[in-house]
């Protein structure tokens, strides 16, 4: 048996196949290794990439920025390390995010329920329509012994709305003028309906729902009483007689069961000297409650009460002052301490930073004086997500103490943050490395620094990315100039140091994308807990 010959066509196909096979992994590797400043989203292998639900695009978001990247896919697995337990403030932020997630879930479930209900109703309507059509056809062509019925069967009368709107969804703009001939010649009301309402419905019989009302209540004793008096009055008024005849013609076209609970339509009516809005269940002809007199009396009582209070305060104040002077009390209000001030000094305890040195990279701030005191050079207030922090910038850089106050205004938490790195993304694609909705580093379940340390997300721990928290920081400086507010998209991460107390057991990583004026950058800060008592706040 002779081996197959290598034809030119077969050889060309083989060469193209080998070329494509070699170029494909190289292209994939080139895309994954795209970087900016040395930061990228790390991956456990060259061919592995975190899946995304976003539609495919011609330009992919770079995975590296400033040397930082997403941790490998193991970060999103079920074995991902848990974040250290945070403070009460961290727990409050996590629970707020959980509440927003619950609201989103409930909205999605309600939308899904409404969609499925609408589909079911549409299917039932279509089935009923098909069934009716089939029944009609079968009854029309069933055989020689059956022919179409010529009897007219009117549809059941439509039930009107009980709101003060007409059939077209808005309040009627036209008012109907009601003559005076019924006044003084009929009873003011008939059961639950006033004479104004019944004669008004009769005059506007062509409006939707008016004739149906008379049909459903034709057997009602109140309607019969009104009809008897109306027919007696019609002997002297030809217009009323014509309206009653038209009503009888309308009633003759209706058939089917009567609904004794059928509501009366709302009707805007004007008599020759009075405009009124008829209500289905109210008697408009009866004498009304004197609301004007009641309101006048209440106003007078309120005015007298205000005068009495003013007089009591005027005459009681001298006696109160006299009692206070007798007991030696000051009339001034109580002093509330201002915890944070520009230029205030904070004591620096170096022992905490000495104990933290083997476990963290954080460095103590340089002391502003030989006594070890730190001077607050800038004062920041950070608000967002229902929480407010106070940042005390102590050195001529981005080092700060971040203090939180409880509901009573007392400081209950303090952390010291020192700058780790700053990244200035060069283009929109590089900003996507940090803030992309699906793959952004800020908000990823874990964050890995360039030294290989991994930090778990402390705010709203989880296995998927969430949006960063939107914060706003206002700054005051010693020279009295208030800097432009900084808009921040931040996320707090944490890792256990492995140290035993009193050394810091947790190291924090605060990652923020900041916008201030015409500038924007990404800042990374390392932090540790500081005992609030060591600051000697007063």
Protein Blocks (a to p, Z undefined) as FASTA:
>chain_A
ZZddddfklmmmmmmmmmmmmmmmmmmmmmmmgcehhiacddfbfkbccddfbdcdfbdc
dfbeehiacddfklmmmkbccdddddfklmmmmmmmmmmmmmmmmmmmmmmmmmmmmmmm
mmmmmmmmmmmmmmmmmmmmnbjkbccdfbdcddddddddfbfcdfkopacfbdcdddfk
lgopacfbehjbcfklmmmmmmmmmpghklmmmmmmmmgmklmmmmmmmmmmmmmmmklm
mmmmmmmmmmmmpgcjddfkbccdddddddfkbccdddfkbcfkbccddfklmmmmmmmm
mmmmmmmmmmmmmmmmmmmmmmmmmnopafbdcddddfbaghiacdddfklmmmmmmmmm
bdcdddfbfnopacdfbdcddeeehiacddddfbfcfbdcdddddfkopafbdcddddfb
dcddfbfklmmmmmgmklpfbhpabdcdfkopacddfbhpafbdcdddddddddddfkop
acdddddddddddddehiacfbdfbdcdddddddehjaccddddddddddfklnopZZ
